[in-house]
């Protein structure tokens, strides 16, 4: 199933196979491009699909997730979407979703995390996204391995900017801007291991620039950590930077953190919210 220049509104409910917009036949492919998806139960759901293309859409005001590839889906491309004001996460790859790219999306004001990799969702790239004003973390990786988070702008989230937790293994966090989050810039906890935090700018976060509570292997190198309440906090094994990391704490612990200069767009970028194609409304949904 392939959709382009479509509008889908008010579809789906909580029963299986009735989520709203779904690709549920194992091995199928297709995609959605230049469309608006709003007020569905799930904005987009997949099951064992391969090579799905999700490009240049707006996913907003859906009951649970904005974009939710699930269960054995692989080789997905999720690029240049605006994903906001959804009832749980903005974008989540869950349960064995592998070898996929989440790139150049704008993800904001979702009711939990912005972008999530969960439960054996391995070998994925999260790159060049802007994720802000989400209620919890901007990007969360848990129980997944060999993922790379690169060149993202993660700011003004209600908890930490990036969270690496719960058996996450081999995560690389590099070249990101992590600013103005209401807890930590980067949070590495639980049984996560073999995490690399390299070449990031981590600034103006309300608590720690880097918070570590794990005995797993951790490589910290070439970061600029500045103007957080405190620079690096480790309650697990000592953190030994592999290369110079610049740390500075320029405010007292009792001062209020400044907000970043980045603000939410007043509307999605032009061309993403006024498709000319068909509109779908109803209660059950569209399934491919």
Secondary structure by P-SEA (a helix, b strand, c coil): cccccbbbccccccccccccccccccccccccccbbbccccccbbbcccccccccbbbbccccccccccccccccccccccccccccccccccccccccccccbbbbcccccccbbbcccccccccccccccccccccbbbccccccccccccccccccccbbbccccccccccbbbbcccccccbbbccccccccccbbbbcccccccbbbccccbbbbcbbbbccccccccccccbbbbccbbbbbbcccccbbbbbccccccccccccccccccccccccbbbcc
